[in-house]
């Protein structure tokens, strides 16, 4: 799978309901969402329910007046919706397992969800840090400055001595390298889980 660079034209087509763009969008992000959810959930039904809910919410926001306007934030936006839906699923699951004697303590599920959210966030941050540390210096700097620090791309171009077009090429290569490291990492983790 290749990472896709979203632009304003793509975002506008998505907002206007262009069928082919929607089809590409759902196909593209379904792979990433399923990769993420499979590492956290065992139930195929739950994964599919969450996937559908994510797309429902994403399309609702995209088509609203206040919807997303920056194409470069599309990936992070889908990821944050995914995290929110997943946390709601955890909350719902924990409420379902609370005994009748514990139902008076309404704080318990929320507290668990907050702790879980923090654990997931730390785990994700650690995974990203590990993968970034494995990358070459240039790829690591590019990904940190453009995606994590969200620095102005013109400043990044100036620092790297490249124009916007070549920066796009360098970012594409860096994302491909990151993805291959991430896939290798998740494969290793699922292999460890199967061995236990």
N, C-alpha and C positions, 0 to 999 in steps of 0.2 A: 504494500500500500504506500502511495506517495502522499506527503503532506500537500495540502492545497493552499495557495495564497489567495485569500478572499479579497475582492476589490469592491468599490462602490457600485459598479454595474451589477455584480453578482448579488449584492445586498438588496439593491432596488428590485431586481427580478424576484428575489425571494419574498420581499415585502408585498409585491404586487400579485403573488400567487402563480408565477410562471411554473407550469407543471414539470418541465425538464429540470429546472433549477431546484425545485423542491425534491424531486426524485434523487438528484445528485447529493443534495444536502443531507437527506435522511440516510441514504446509503453510506455516505462518507462518515457521518457522525455515529451511525449505528455501530460500525466496526469499533470505533474508539470507546463508545459507551459500553458495549458488551465486554470489551477487554477490561475495562475498569470494574464493571459490576461482577464479572466472573471471579475476580480475586476477592470479592467481599461477600458474595451470596452463593448458596448452593442450589437454589430453586430456579429452574428455567422459567417457570410461570412468573415468579417475582421479578426476574430480570426483564422479561417481556413487558410486564405491567409497568415497571419503572421506566423502561425505554419509551413506551407510548406516552406516559405522563410527561416525560421530559419534552418530547416533541410538541405535545399539546400546549404546554406552557411557553415554550420558546416561540412558537408561531403566534400565540396570543400576544406576547410582548412585541414581537417584530411588527405586527400589524396594527399595534395601538399607536395613538398620536405621540406618546412619549417613548416609543420603541427605540431600539438600538439604532444609532446613526453612523457608527464607525465600523467599517468592515473589518478592520484589524482587531476589533474586540469580539468578533463573532465566536471564535474558539474559546476564549476565556469565559464568555457569557454562557455558552452551552455547558461548559464544565461546572460553573457555579450553580446553574439550574440543576444539573445532575447531582451535585453535592447536596443541595437543598432537598430534592426529592428523596435521595437516599437517606438523609437524616430523618425526614418525616416517616419513611418506612421503618427505620430503626425505632423511632418513638412509638409508632403504631404497634410494632411487634412487641416492644417491651410492655406497653399497656395491656396487650392481649394476654401476656403471661403473668401479669400481676394478680395475686390471689384477691378474693373478695375482702379479706381482712386488711389488705394494704391499699384498697381503693380510696380510703380517706386521706392518704398522703399523696396529694396531687403533685407535689414537688418532685417525687421520686423519678418519674419518667423523664421530666425535663432535665433534672440533674444528670441522669445517665446519658441523655442525648448530648448535653454540653460537654461532658467528659469524653464521650465517643467522638464528638466533633473535633475536640482538641487532639485526641490520639490520632485520628485520621489525618488531621492537618500536619501534625508533627511527623507522622510516618511518610506522608507524601513529600514534605519538605526534605526529609532525610534521604529518600530515594532520589529526588531530583539532585540534591547536593552530591550524592555518591556518583550519579551518572555524569554530572557536570565535571567532577574531579577526574573522571576517566577520559574526558574529551581532550583534544589538543587545545593549546592556549588560545588560538584564534577563535575556534568554535565556541569555547567556553566564554570568552569575553563577549563575543557577538550575542550569544543567547542571553547572557546576564544583562547586558546593557540594553538590548532592544525589548526583551520580553519581561524580565524581572524588574529592572529599574525603569523601564518605559521611557528611556531617554529619547530626545529628539533625533530623528533619523539623519537629518542634515549634519548634526554634530558628530554622530557616529561615522558618517561618510567621511567627514573631515579628518577624524582621528585615524581611520583606517586607510585614508588616501584613495578612496574609491568614489564613483558616482552612484546615484540611486539604483540604476539598473544592475550594476555589478554587486551592490550591497544585497539586492534581492537574490542574486545567484548564490552569494556567500551564505545568506540566511537559509536558503533552500538546502544547501549542502549540509550546513550545521544541523538543521532540523532532521534531515535524513540520518545523519550520524547519531544524533540523540535518540531518534526512534529505534534504530537498530540496537543501541545499547539498552534501551528501555525494554524492548521485546525480549532480548537475551536475559535481562534481569527478571522479568515476570516469568519467563520459561523456567529459569533456575528456581524461583520461588515456588512455582506450582509443582516442580519436580521434587523439591524438598517436602512439600505438603503431602504429596502422594507416597513418599518414602516413609513418612511417620505413621 
